[in-house]
Amino acid sequence: MSDLERLVLHDLHVELGGKMVPFAGYEMPVQYGLGVMKEHLHTRSKAGLFDVSHMGQVLLRPKGSYEATALAFEALMPVDVLGVAPGRQRYGLFTNAEGGILDDLMFANRGDHLFVVVNAACKGQDIAHMTAHLSDTTEVIPVTDRALFALQGPAAEAALDRVAPGAAAMRFMDVAVLDSAFGPLWVSRSGYTGEDGYEVSVENGQAEALARALLAMEEVEAIGLGARDSLRLEAGLCLYGHDIDTTTTPVEAGLTWAIQKARRTGGARAGGFPGAGRILAELADGPARLRVGLRPEGRAPMREGVDIFAGDTAVGRVTSGGFGPSVEAPIAMGYVSAAQAAIGTVLEGEVRGKRMPLTVAAMPFQPNTYKR
């Protein structure tokens, strides 16, 4: 652990009983005293506070017009950036020349600039990628003086609105800068659990005071990486480096909803992004394989790396799997041949040399509760 970076709130995590593990170059709490199962269920029923300060926060400040910056950023991914209204956020994907996914991210239009949040394991390469391609139009500014929290669950709205009035009025994918006793908070109504909730960027010097204020509320508990993973799996959300990577395209990954009409064939700004040839062809003709939800029979989870078979033919592999505490059953996702991707298709996963049935299932496994 000696080579790992520490979060601003490292000492608080230890004080709270957090079990620290290596993750994306950081020491991170995987669970606290409640344990993964109870932390997961607490987030679904009340509110969970996650420290996600390992993520990369980046400002894109135009050197000239906002439109020039938006179009330059848009050229890096098959997503409509120009069409995002002020005060709104959108999911994005950096692609490579082969149509593979370099990273997935969130970006927001904050009026005169963009605010971007990227994955921790990719943030160095993402910042270099943006700097290399945007420097003519844009100042790429890594944010190093702010922590990032996620507050998720049905009680998140009331909890955050107590410390940052105005939070309750926000809707899913809204962004705002809200005044608080802990300085200006950069708030988005979004998250990675399938629950209603927020992500909150706060000055490093105020991070502990804000965390303690939220944790003092009866409905809020500290939640670790273990429950974060089981929550996002139930929500059918991809984990970069597992469910999506440079070998998967957005179409194969079932992320076509993130490719707006403007960037598709016949759209106002069709193509022009890395890998457009393959991605637009797959949108038109369908990919050879697809990411699907999977329901193993019985109680034993099928985890990442399990090979999937249709009869004697290998047709895919599990990319994420575990036990879903809310659905009270094992769940997984992975890639299978398009011919086997229909919901209800019965396949087999090979666990320790033994074939076990699993069925292609709809995602999310747990209905989402976003406040639209």
PLY file of the C-alpha trace (Angstrom):
ply
format ascii 1.0
element vertex 372
property float x
property float y
property float z
element edge 371
property int vertex1
property int vertex2
end_header
0.00 0.00 0.00
3.04 2.28 0.38
2.98 3.32 -3.30
-0.71 4.21 -3.27
-2.18 7.67 -3.08
-4.40 8.56 -0.12
-7.74 10.29 -0.21
-8.15 13.63 1.57
-10.49 11.80 3.97
-8.19 8.82 4.55
-8.00 9.35 8.31
-11.79 9.68 8.58
-12.28 6.39 6.71
-9.92 4.66 9.13
-11.69 6.28 12.09
-15.03 5.00 10.74
-13.67 1.44 10.59
-13.10 1.38 6.85
-11.19 -1.64 5.54
-8.68 -0.05 3.16
-7.70 -1.83 -0.07
-5.80 -0.87 -3.24
-8.03 0.45 -6.04
-7.03 2.45 -9.14
-3.81 3.60 -7.48
-5.47 4.69 -4.22
-6.11 3.31 -0.76
-9.90 3.01 -0.74
-12.45 1.77 1.81
-14.02 -1.45 0.51
-16.43 -1.68 3.46
-17.09 -0.39 6.97
-18.48 -2.03 10.08
-21.93 -2.69 8.59
-20.46 -4.93 5.90
-21.18 -4.95 2.17
-24.68 -6.48 2.33
-26.05 -4.03 4.92
-24.32 -1.06 3.25
-25.94 -2.01 -0.05
-29.43 -2.35 1.46
-29.02 0.87 3.49
-28.29 2.79 0.27
-31.38 1.32 -1.38
-33.63 2.19 1.60
-32.08 5.40 3.04
-28.87 7.17 1.96
-25.26 6.16 1.47
-22.21 8.46 1.36
-19.40 7.34 -0.96
-15.99 9.00 -1.19
-15.18 9.05 -4.92
-12.38 11.59 -4.72
-10.13 9.22 -6.68
-12.09 10.15 -9.81
-10.64 12.77 -12.13
-12.28 16.22 -12.16
-11.38 18.45 -15.11
-12.45 21.91 -16.29
-12.49 22.71 -20.00
-12.30 26.49 -20.30
-12.68 27.97 -23.80
-9.84 30.13 -25.11
-12.41 31.62 -27.49
-16.05 30.62 -27.87
-17.87 27.96 -25.86
-19.13 26.51 -29.16
-15.57 25.92 -30.41
-14.71 24.05 -27.21
-17.92 22.01 -27.34
-17.31 21.00 -30.95
-13.66 20.10 -30.27
-14.71 17.95 -27.30
-17.50 16.42 -29.38
-14.94 15.33 -31.99
-13.51 12.89 -29.42
-16.72 10.88 -28.95
-20.00 9.84 -30.63
-22.00 12.10 -28.32
-23.84 15.39 -28.89
-21.94 17.90 -26.74
-23.17 21.07 -28.45
-26.79 20.19 -27.69
-26.35 19.96 -23.91
-28.19 22.89 -22.33
-26.58 25.06 -19.63
-27.05 23.45 -16.22
-27.30 19.94 -17.67
-25.01 16.90 -17.68
-24.58 14.00 -20.11
-22.85 10.61 -20.25
-19.97 10.39 -22.73
-17.50 7.90 -24.20
-14.03 8.55 -25.58
-13.48 6.18 -28.54
-10.40 5.09 -30.45
-9.84 4.67 -34.19
-11.14 1.08 -34.04
-14.35 2.13 -32.29
-13.22 0.80 -28.91
-13.93 2.69 -25.68
-10.98 4.55 -24.13
-13.06 5.61 -21.11
-16.58 6.56 -20.12
-17.22 9.84 -18.37
-19.73 12.50 -17.33
-19.62 16.06 -18.64
-21.66 19.14 -17.81
-22.37 22.47 -19.49
-21.72 25.07 -16.79
-22.62 28.05 -18.95
-19.25 29.29 -20.13
-17.22 26.08 -19.72
-17.46 22.30 -19.39
-16.90 20.23 -16.24
-15.79 16.64 -16.85
-15.52 13.68 -14.45
-13.46 10.68 -15.63
-12.56 7.30 -14.15
-9.69 7.15 -11.68
-7.68 4.47 -13.48
-7.89 6.42 -16.77
-7.58 10.00 -15.58
-3.92 10.49 -16.49
-4.41 9.24 -20.04
-7.76 11.08 -20.36
-6.21 14.40 -19.37
-3.35 13.81 -21.82
-5.89 12.86 -24.53
-7.93 16.02 -23.97
-4.82 18.21 -23.80
-3.50 16.77 -27.06
-6.75 17.30 -28.97
-8.30 20.39 -27.38
-5.38 22.74 -26.76
-6.09 24.91 -29.81
-9.50 25.92 -28.48
-9.48 25.03 -24.81
-7.58 25.21 -21.56
-7.64 21.74 -19.97
-7.45 22.24 -16.18
-7.24 19.23 -13.82
-9.04 20.00 -10.55
-6.75 18.91 -7.70
-8.10 20.98 -4.80
-11.58 19.45 -4.51
-12.87 16.16 -3.10
-15.81 14.32 -4.69
-18.62 12.54 -2.85
-21.66 10.60 -4.00
-24.77 10.71 -1.81
-27.19 8.06 -3.05
-30.56 6.67 -2.05
-34.16 7.77 -1.41
-33.17 9.91 1.59
-30.35 11.68 -0.29
-32.56 14.56 -1.43
-33.65 15.61 2.05
-30.15 15.09 3.49
-28.33 17.20 0.92
-30.99 19.91 0.86
-30.35 20.52 4.59
-26.73 21.50 3.91
-27.18 22.86 0.37
-30.62 24.43 -0.08
-31.75 24.08 -3.67
-30.62 20.48 -4.07
-34.18 19.18 -3.79
-35.33 21.31 -6.74
-32.83 19.67 -9.09
-33.83 16.92 -11.51
-31.88 13.92 -12.85
-28.77 15.13 -14.72
-29.14 18.75 -13.59
-25.96 20.48 -12.39
-25.67 23.53 -10.15
-23.28 25.39 -7.87
-25.02 25.56 -4.50
-24.03 27.72 -1.56
-23.42 25.97 1.76
-21.66 26.39 5.08
-18.89 24.31 3.46
-18.26 26.69 0.58
-19.67 26.49 -2.94
-20.64 22.90 -3.80
-20.56 21.69 -7.42
-23.59 19.41 -7.46
-24.99 17.04 -10.10
-28.13 14.97 -9.60
-26.68 11.68 -10.79
-24.78 8.66 -9.56
-23.72 5.06 -10.09
-26.24 3.07 -8.06
-29.53 3.28 -9.96
-30.93 5.29 -7.04
-31.82 8.95 -6.93
-28.90 10.91 -5.57
-26.11 13.38 -6.13
-22.42 13.77 -6.79
-20.89 16.68 -4.86
-17.53 18.35 -5.43
-16.27 20.25 -2.37
-13.07 22.14 -1.54
-10.49 19.82 0.08
-10.36 21.98 3.21
-14.12 21.61 3.73
-14.45 17.95 2.73
-14.18 16.42 6.20
-16.60 18.91 7.76
-19.16 18.23 5.02
-18.73 14.46 5.33
-19.17 14.61 9.10
-22.26 16.82 8.78
-23.88 14.33 6.41
-22.83 11.28 8.42
-24.30 12.86 11.57
-27.73 12.53 9.95
-29.49 9.36 11.11
-30.34 8.24 7.56
-26.79 8.56 6.14
-24.13 5.83 6.41
-20.62 5.61 4.96
-20.53 3.10 2.10
-17.50 1.37 0.58
-16.42 0.03 -2.80
-17.96 -3.39 -2.24
-21.52 -2.09 -2.05
-20.81 0.46 -4.80
-20.02 -2.47 -7.09
-23.07 -4.58 -6.18
-25.35 -1.52 -6.49
-24.08 -0.63 -9.98
-24.32 -4.28 -11.08
-27.98 -4.44 -10.03
-28.48 -1.18 -11.94
-26.93 -2.73 -15.08
-24.19 -0.08 -15.21
-20.81 -0.75 -16.83
-17.50 -0.75 -14.95
-14.67 0.48 -17.16
-11.90 -2.10 -17.57
-14.36 -4.94 -17.02
-17.62 -4.49 -18.97
-16.24 -1.94 -21.42
-12.70 -1.28 -22.65
-10.74 -0.65 -25.86
-11.93 -4.01 -27.27
-15.65 -3.15 -26.95
-17.64 -0.66 -29.00
-20.52 1.43 -27.62
-22.94 -0.57 -29.81
-21.68 -3.94 -28.57
-21.92 -2.58 -25.02
-25.60 -1.67 -25.43
-24.80 2.03 -24.99
-26.52 3.20 -28.17
-28.81 5.42 -26.05
-25.69 7.57 -25.45
-25.30 8.25 -29.20
-27.71 11.05 -30.00
-29.41 11.55 -33.39
-27.13 14.49 -34.27
-24.08 12.19 -34.41
-25.71 9.30 -36.28
-25.92 8.79 -40.03
-28.15 11.54 -41.40
-27.74 13.68 -38.28
-26.70 17.32 -38.18
-23.10 16.44 -37.21
-22.93 12.76 -38.17
-19.65 10.93 -37.71
-16.36 12.75 -37.37
-15.45 10.93 -34.15
-12.77 8.21 -33.74
-14.06 4.83 -34.92
-17.09 6.36 -36.64
-16.92 3.93 -39.55
-17.32 0.85 -37.37
-19.71 2.39 -34.86
-22.11 3.78 -37.49
-21.99 0.46 -39.38
-22.86 -1.45 -36.21
-25.73 0.95 -35.52
-27.07 0.20 -39.00
-26.39 -3.54 -39.25
-26.04 -4.71 -35.65
-22.85 -5.92 -33.91
-21.57 -9.49 -33.81
-21.93 -9.63 -30.03
-23.84 -7.79 -27.34
-23.60 -7.03 -23.63
-26.50 -8.73 -21.86
-27.83 -9.31 -18.38
-27.49 -12.86 -17.06
-29.33 -14.78 -14.34
-27.52 -17.89 -13.11
-29.71 -20.66 -11.69
-29.41 -21.48 -8.01
-27.58 -19.38 -5.42
-23.97 -19.53 -6.63
-22.72 -16.37 -8.41
-20.92 -16.54 -11.74
-18.10 -14.03 -11.65
-15.96 -12.22 -14.19
-14.12 -14.57 -16.55
-16.68 -17.39 -16.61
-16.99 -18.72 -20.17
-20.50 -18.97 -21.63
-21.62 -21.82 -23.90
-24.54 -22.68 -26.16
-24.27 -26.44 -26.33
-20.64 -27.21 -27.13
-19.99 -23.78 -28.67
-18.33 -21.00 -26.68
-20.47 -17.89 -27.28
-19.23 -15.37 -24.72
-17.89 -14.52 -21.30
-19.08 -12.97 -18.03
-17.56 -9.53 -17.40
-19.17 -8.74 -14.01
-20.98 -11.02 -11.61
-21.95 -11.44 -8.00
-24.87 -11.70 -5.61
-27.52 -8.97 -5.81
-28.62 -8.18 -2.25
-31.74 -6.29 -3.37
-32.88 -8.94 -5.86
-31.76 -11.74 -3.50
-30.17 -13.76 -6.29
-26.95 -14.08 -8.27
-26.73 -11.71 -11.25
-24.15 -11.06 -13.93
-23.52 -9.30 -17.20
-21.31 -10.23 -20.10
-20.98 -10.50 -23.85
-22.61 -13.18 -26.00
-22.99 -13.68 -29.73
-25.85 -11.62 -31.14
-27.69 -14.85 -32.03
-27.82 -15.76 -28.32
-28.64 -12.27 -26.98
-32.45 -12.46 -26.88
-33.98 -12.18 -23.41
-34.96 -15.63 -22.17
-32.20 -17.50 -24.03
-30.88 -20.32 -21.83
-27.11 -20.79 -21.94
-24.49 -22.37 -19.67
-21.58 -20.93 -17.72
-18.56 -23.05 -16.91
-17.60 -22.82 -13.23
-14.64 -24.95 -12.09
-15.09 -27.30 -15.04
-18.83 -27.76 -14.52
-21.50 -26.29 -16.79
-24.34 -24.47 -14.99
-27.48 -22.95 -16.58
-27.91 -19.20 -16.88
-30.55 -17.17 -18.69
-30.23 -13.93 -20.66
-32.19 -11.33 -18.68
-33.31 -7.71 -18.97
-31.33 -4.97 -17.24
-31.48 -3.20 -14.91
-32.06 -6.04 -12.47
-33.28 -3.47 -9.92
-35.56 -0.69 -11.26
-33.92 2.74 -11.14
-35.46 5.60 -9.14
-34.00 8.69 -10.86
-35.99 11.88 -10.25
-36.91 13.06 -13.75
0 1
1 2
2 3
3 4
4 5
5 6
6 7
7 8
8 9
9 10
10 11
11 12
12 13
13 14
14 15
15 16
16 17
17 18
18 19
19 20
20 21
21 22
22 23
23 24
24 25
25 26
26 27
27 28
28 29
29 30
30 31
31 32
32 33
33 34
34 35
35 36
36 37
37 38
38 39
39 40
40 41
41 42
42 43
43 44
44 45
45 46
46 47
47 48
48 49
49 50
50 51
51 52
52 53
53 54
54 55
55 56
56 57
57 58
58 59
59 60
60 61
61 62
62 63
63 64
64 65
65 66
66 67
67 68
68 69
69 70
70 71
71 72
72 73
73 74
74 75
75 76
76 77
77 78
78 79
79 80
80 81
81 82
82 83
83 84
84 85
85 86
86 87
87 88
88 89
89 90
90 91
91 92
92 93
93 94
94 95
95 96
96 97
97 98
98 99
99 100
100 101
101 102
102 103
103 104
104 105
105 106
106 107
107 108
108 109
109 110
110 111
111 112
112 113
113 114
114 115
115 116
116 117
117 118
118 119
119 120
120 121
121 122
122 123
123 124
124 125
125 126
126 127
127 128
128 129
129 130
130 131
131 132
132 133
133 134
134 135
135 136
136 137
137 138
138 139
139 140
140 141
141 142
142 143
143 144
144 145
145 146
146 147
147 148
148 149
149 150
150 151
151 152
152 153
153 154
154 155
155 156
156 157
157 158
158 159
159 160
160 161
161 162
162 163
163 164
164 165
165 166
166 167
167 168
168 169
169 170
170 171
171 172
172 173
173 174
174 175
175 176
176 177
177 178
178 179
179 180
180 181
181 182
182 183
183 184
184 185
185 186
186 187
187 188
188 189
189 190
190 191
191 192
192 193
193 194
194 195
195 196
196 197
197 198
198 199
199 200
200 201
201 202
202 203
203 204
204 205
205 206
206 207
207 208
208 209
209 210
210 211
211 212
212 213
213 214
214 215
215 216
216 217
217 218
218 219
219 220
220 221
221 222
222 223
223 224
224 225
225 226
226 227
227 228
228 229
229 230
230 231
231 232
232 233
233 234
234 235
235 236
236 237
237 238
238 239
239 240
240 241
241 242
242 243
243 244
244 245
245 246
246 247
247 248
248 249
249 250
250 251
251 252
252 253
253 254
254 255
255 256
256 257
257 258
258 259
259 260
260 261
261 262
262 263
263 264
264 265
265 266
266 267
267 268
268 269
269 270
270 271
271 272
272 273
273 274
274 275
275 276
276 277
277 278
278 279
279 280
280 281
281 282
282 283
283 284
284 285
285 286
286 287
287 288
288 289
289 290
290 291
291 292
292 293
293 294
294 295
295 296
296 297
297 298
298 299
299 300
300 301
301 302
302 303
303 304
304 305
305 306
306 307
307 308
308 309
309 310
310 311
311 312
312 313
313 314
314 315
315 316
316 317
317 318
318 319
319 320
320 321
321 322
322 323
323 324
324 325
325 326
326 327
327 328
328 329
329 330
330 331
331 332
332 333
333 334
334 335
335 336
336 337
337 338
338 339
339 340
340 341
341 342
342 343
343 344
344 345
345 346
346 347
347 348
348 349
349 350
350 351
351 352
352 353
353 354
354 355
355 356
356 357
357 358
358 359
359 360
360 361
361 362
362 363
363 364
364 365
365 366
366 367
367 368
368 369
369 370
370 371
